[in-house]
Amino acid sequence: MKTLSNPMNQRTKHSVGRCSPLVRHSALVGCLMMALWLVSQGGREEKAEIYPVMTPADHFTTGSMIEPDTAPRISKPVQSSEPLSRFAEARTAAEKRALADALIGRGTEAAIQEWGRALLAETDPDCQRAMLECLDTLNSEAAIEMITQLVEISEDPVVTLAVTRALSRLATPDTVEYLSEIYARATENPACQQRVLDVIGSIRNPAAVAGLVMVANQPELGNAFTSQAFDSLGKIGDPTCLLAMTSAYQTLLPEHFVQRHQALQAIASIQNPDSISLLQELAANATMPAIAVVAADALQNMPSGQVVVR
């Protein structure tokens, strides 16, 4: 191995073979430290990535909608804008409605993603309304989970109203769970939380009962959220709802008085002999006086107005 010398230094050169062990050891240590430094610098450069600024349309992406944890999701940016090109070429609201109808009718996640990104990028109110009208024909469960994202990422009340109408008709338990996750992490976004509350309170699909009961039985979501969930259950009002709410009431701890009150009011809103029997039993025999009062009050305020507490 050749050694480099300073031309200003005229000391005699020595071959490696004649170096002392101490000199060779010092050289090896120096090389090793230099190599480690170079590796660490390379790692820092790799981490210095620049992420693109994402628009609402970029956030409307494919992928699994429902995850077991409630950590905020970071959507991967969509690299290609090609799906928007067909809508950009369309000149009238009718043309864009036709494109939207075709995508919604297809019902796949990829089709709904294309529709959603085009919708969020649309600046003409008439075209946007036309593209939203096709939600009235939506039937695909995969599509339902995709459009739920719009509740979180679109602040346009026209979009929210259309999505609310669709989810009211078609919401599933997974949809309800995902909405509860959006609500839980939007603590610093009251407007987003209100949008979620509006959707939860509008659900009238019996298929969503299991999801509504699950979130209604979670006081940690807050009184406003559980109130909307119980309200929807009461308005769906079929025998399955009554059994589910009765179970939820019995599961709630005594300290969750607000939620138990909400459950009893929702039970009372169902004009069913079984709900009347349950409330009469609680009014007469509840171990907590406050619950007995709530049950009696619920009976007196049932829609029929014909129930008399004895």
C-alpha positions as CSV (number, residue, x, y, z in Angstrom):
1,M,0.0,0.0,0.0
2,K,1.3,3.4,-1.0
3,T,1.3,6.2,1.6
4,L,0.7,9.9,0.7
5,S,3.2,12.4,1.9
6,N,3.1,16.1,2.3
7,P,5.5,17.6,-0.3
8,M,6.6,20.1,2.3
9,N,7.7,17.2,4.5
10,Q,11.0,15.7,3.4
11,R,11.2,13.0,6.0
12,T,12.3,9.5,4.8
13,K,9.4,7.3,3.5
14,H,8.9,3.9,5.0
15,S,7.1,0.9,3.5
16,V,4.1,-0.6,5.3
17,G,6.1,-3.7,6.2
18,R,8.5,-1.6,8.2
19,C,5.9,0.3,10.2
20,S,5.6,-0.4,13.8
21,P,2.5,-2.3,15.1
22,L,1.3,0.8,16.9
23,V,1.3,2.8,13.7
24,R,-0.6,0.1,11.8
25,H,-3.1,-0.2,14.6
26,S,-3.7,3.6,14.6
27,A,-4.2,3.6,10.9
28,L,-6.8,0.9,11.0
29,V,-8.7,2.6,13.8
30,G,-8.7,5.9,11.8
31,C,-10.0,4.2,8.6
32,L,-12.8,2.5,10.6
33,M,-13.9,5.8,12.2
34,M,-13.9,7.5,8.8
35,A,-16.1,4.7,7.3
36,L,-18.6,4.9,10.1
37,W,-18.8,8.7,9.7
38,L,-19.5,8.3,5.9
39,V,-22.3,5.7,6.6
40,S,-24.0,8.0,9.1
41,Q,-23.9,11.0,6.7
42,G,-25.4,8.8,4.0
43,G,-28.3,7.7,6.3
44,R,-29.1,11.4,7.1
45,E,-29.3,12.2,3.4
46,E,-31.7,9.3,2.7
47,K,-34.0,10.6,5.5
48,A,-34.2,14.1,4.0
49,E,-37.1,13.3,1.7
50,I,-39.4,16.0,0.5
51,Y,-43.1,15.0,0.5
52,P,-45.5,16.7,-1.9
53,V,-48.2,19.1,-0.6
54,M,-51.4,17.1,-0.6
55,T,-54.8,18.4,-1.6
56,P,-58.1,17.0,-0.4
57,A,-58.3,15.1,-3.7
58,D,-54.9,13.4,-3.0
59,H,-56.2,12.1,0.4
60,F,-59.1,10.3,-1.3
61,T,-57.1,7.1,-1.9
62,T,-57.7,3.4,-2.1
63,G,-56.8,1.0,0.7
64,S,-58.3,-0.6,3.8
65,M,-60.7,1.8,5.4
66,I,-61.3,0.1,8.8
67,E,-58.3,-0.6,11.0
68,P,-58.3,-2.0,14.6
69,D,-56.5,1.1,16.1
70,T,-57.7,4.7,16.2
71,A,-54.4,6.3,15.2
72,P,-54.7,8.9,12.5
73,R,-54.1,7.5,9.0
74,I,-51.6,9.1,6.6
75,S,-52.9,8.5,3.1
76,K,-50.3,7.8,0.4
77,P,-50.2,10.6,-2.2
78,V,-51.6,9.7,-5.6
79,Q,-48.8,10.1,-8.1
80,S,-50.8,10.3,-11.3
81,S,-53.5,12.9,-12.1
82,E,-54.7,10.9,-15.2
83,P,-58.0,9.8,-13.5
84,L,-59.0,13.5,-13.4
85,S,-58.4,14.1,-17.1
86,R,-61.7,12.8,-18.4
87,F,-63.6,15.1,-16.0
88,A,-61.4,18.0,-17.0
89,E,-62.2,17.4,-20.7
90,A,-66.0,17.3,-20.0
91,R,-67.5,20.7,-20.5
92,T,-71.0,20.5,-19.0
93,A,-72.6,19.4,-15.8
94,A,-74.5,16.7,-17.8
95,E,-71.3,15.3,-19.2
96,K,-69.7,15.1,-15.8
97,R,-72.8,13.5,-14.3
98,A,-72.6,10.8,-17.0
99,L,-69.0,10.1,-16.1
100,A,-69.9,10.1,-12.4
101,D,-72.9,7.7,-13.0
102,A,-70.6,5.3,-14.8
103,L,-68.1,5.2,-11.9
104,I,-70.6,5.0,-9.1
105,G,-72.4,2.2,-11.0
106,R,-69.2,0.3,-11.3
107,G,-68.9,0.5,-7.5
108,T,-65.3,-0.7,-7.1
109,E,-62.8,1.1,-4.8
110,A,-60.8,2.2,-7.8
111,A,-63.8,3.7,-9.5
112,I,-65.0,5.5,-6.3
113,Q,-61.5,6.9,-5.8
114,E,-61.5,8.3,-9.3
115,W,-64.9,9.9,-8.7
116,G,-64.0,11.2,-5.3
117,R,-60.8,12.9,-6.5
118,A,-62.6,14.5,-9.4
119,L,-65.3,15.7,-7.1
120,L,-62.9,17.3,-4.6
121,A,-61.0,19.0,-7.5
122,E,-64.2,20.3,-9.1
123,T,-64.6,24.1,-8.7
124,D,-68.0,24.6,-10.5
125,P,-70.8,24.3,-8.0
126,D,-73.3,23.1,-10.7
127,C,-70.9,20.4,-11.9
128,Q,-70.2,19.3,-8.3
129,R,-73.9,19.0,-7.5
130,A,-74.4,16.9,-10.6
131,M,-71.6,14.6,-9.7
132,L,-73.1,14.2,-6.2
133,E,-76.6,13.3,-7.4
134,C,-75.3,9.9,-8.5
135,L,-74.9,8.9,-4.9
136,D,-78.6,8.2,-4.8
137,T,-77.9,5.1,-6.9
138,L,-75.0,3.9,-4.8
139,N,-75.3,0.3,-3.5
140,S,-71.7,-1.1,-3.2
141,E,-70.5,-1.8,0.3
142,A,-66.9,-1.1,-0.8
143,A,-68.0,2.2,-2.2
144,I,-69.8,3.1,1.1
145,E,-66.6,2.7,3.1
146,M,-64.7,4.9,0.5
147,I,-67.2,7.8,0.5
148,T,-67.1,7.9,4.3
149,Q,-63.7,9.6,3.9
150,L,-65.5,12.6,2.5
151,V,-67.0,13.4,5.9
152,E,-63.5,14.0,7.2
153,I,-61.7,15.6,4.3
154,S,-64.4,17.8,2.7
155,E,-65.7,20.9,4.5
156,D,-68.2,21.7,1.8
157,P,-71.7,21.4,3.3
158,V,-73.1,20.4,-0.1
159,V,-70.8,17.4,-0.2
160,T,-71.5,16.5,3.5
161,L,-75.3,16.6,2.9
162,A,-75.1,14.3,0.0
163,V,-72.8,11.8,1.8
164,T,-75.0,12.0,4.9
165,R,-78.0,11.1,2.8
166,A,-76.2,8.1,1.2
167,L,-74.9,6.8,4.5
168,S,-78.3,7.2,6.2
169,R,-79.6,4.7,3.7
170,L,-76.6,2.4,3.4
171,A,-74.4,2.6,6.5
172,T,-72.8,-0.6,7.8
173,P,-71.3,-1.4,11.2
174,D,-67.8,-0.8,9.7
175,T,-68.9,2.6,8.5
176,V,-70.1,3.5,12.0
177,E,-66.8,2.3,13.5
178,Y,-64.8,4.4,11.1
179,L,-66.9,7.4,11.8
180,S,-66.3,7.0,15.5
181,E,-62.6,6.9,14.8
182,I,-62.8,10.2,12.8
183,Y,-64.8,11.8,15.7
184,A,-62.3,10.6,18.3
185,R,-59.3,12.1,16.6
186,A,-60.9,15.4,15.5
187,T,-60.7,16.9,19.0
188,E,-59.3,20.1,17.6
189,N,-61.7,20.3,14.7
190,P,-65.3,20.9,16.0
191,A,-66.6,21.3,12.5
192,C,-65.5,17.9,11.5
193,Q,-66.9,16.4,14.7
194,Q,-70.3,18.1,14.0
195,R,-70.3,16.6,10.5
196,V,-69.8,13.1,12.0
197,L,-72.6,13.7,14.6
198,D,-74.9,14.7,11.8
199,V,-74.2,11.5,9.9
200,I,-74.5,9.2,13.0
201,G,-77.8,10.8,13.9
202,S,-79.1,10.3,10.4
203,I,-78.5,6.6,10.0
204,R,-81.7,4.6,9.4
205,N,-80.2,1.4,7.9
206,P,-81.1,-1.7,10.1
207,A,-77.9,-3.3,8.9
208,A,-75.9,-0.7,10.9
209,V,-77.6,-1.6,14.2
210,A,-74.6,-3.6,15.5
211,G,-72.2,-0.7,14.9
212,L,-74.5,1.8,16.5
213,V,-74.9,-0.3,19.6
214,M,-71.2,-0.8,19.8
215,V,-70.5,3.0,19.8
216,A,-73.5,3.9,21.9
217,N,-72.0,1.6,24.6
218,Q,-68.7,3.6,24.6
219,P,-69.2,6.6,27.0
220,E,-65.6,7.6,26.4
221,L,-66.7,8.9,23.0
222,G,-68.7,11.6,24.8
223,N,-72.4,12.3,25.5
224,A,-73.0,14.0,22.2
225,F,-71.8,11.0,20.2
226,T,-73.7,8.4,22.2
227,S,-76.8,10.5,22.2
228,Q,-76.8,10.5,18.3
229,A,-76.2,6.8,18.2
230,F,-79.0,6.0,20.6
231,D,-81.3,8.4,18.7
232,S,-80.6,6.5,15.4
233,L,-81.3,3.2,17.1
234,G,-84.6,4.5,18.4
235,K,-85.6,5.8,15.0
236,I,-84.7,2.6,13.2
237,G,-87.0,1.0,15.8
238,D,-87.2,-2.6,14.8
239,P,-87.2,-5.5,17.3
240,T,-83.5,-6.0,16.8
241,C,-82.8,-2.5,18.0
242,L,-84.9,-3.0,21.1
243,L,-83.0,-6.1,22.1
244,A,-79.7,-4.4,21.3
245,M,-80.5,-1.3,23.3
246,T,-81.7,-3.4,26.2
247,S,-78.4,-5.3,26.2
248,A,-76.5,-2.0,26.0
249,Y,-78.4,-0.5,28.9
250,Q,-77.6,-3.6,31.0
251,T,-73.9,-3.4,30.1
252,L,-73.5,0.2,31.0
253,L,-72.1,0.8,34.5
254,P,-74.1,2.8,37.0
255,E,-71.7,5.7,36.8
256,H,-72.6,6.1,33.1
257,F,-75.9,7.6,34.0
258,V,-76.1,9.9,31.0
259,Q,-75.8,7.0,28.6
260,R,-78.3,4.9,30.5
261,H,-80.7,7.8,30.4
262,Q,-80.2,8.0,26.6
263,A,-80.8,4.3,26.2
264,L,-84.1,4.4,28.1
265,Q,-85.3,7.4,26.1
266,A,-84.5,5.6,22.9
267,I,-86.2,2.4,24.1
268,A,-89.3,4.5,25.0
269,S,-89.3,5.9,21.4
270,I,-90.0,2.4,20.1
271,Q,-93.8,1.7,20.4
272,N,-93.4,-1.9,21.2
273,P,-95.0,-4.0,24.0
274,D,-91.6,-5.3,25.1
275,S,-90.2,-1.8,25.5
276,I,-93.2,-0.8,27.6
277,S,-92.7,-3.9,29.8
278,L,-89.0,-3.1,30.3
279,L,-89.7,0.5,31.3
280,Q,-92.5,-0.5,33.6
281,E,-90.2,-3.0,35.3
282,L,-87.5,-0.4,35.8
283,A,-89.9,2.3,37.0
284,A,-91.2,-0.1,39.7
285,N,-88.1,-2.0,40.7
286,A,-84.9,-0.2,39.6
287,T,-82.2,-0.3,42.3
288,M,-81.2,3.2,41.5
289,P,-84.0,5.7,42.2
290,A,-82.8,8.0,39.5
291,I,-83.2,5.2,36.9
292,A,-86.7,4.5,38.2
293,V,-87.5,8.2,37.7
294,V,-86.1,8.2,34.1
295,A,-88.0,5.1,33.2
296,A,-91.2,6.5,34.5
297,D,-90.6,9.8,32.7
298,A,-89.8,7.8,29.5
299,L,-93.1,6.0,29.8
300,Q,-95.1,9.2,30.3
301,N,-93.5,10.7,27.2
302,M,-93.9,7.8,24.8
303,P,-95.2,8.9,21.4
304,S,-98.5,7.1,21.9
305,G,-99.2,9.1,25.0
306,Q,-101.5,6.3,26.2
307,V,-99.2,4.6,28.7
308,V,-100.0,5.3,32.4
309,V,-97.5,4.5,35.1
310,R,-99.3,2.9,38.1
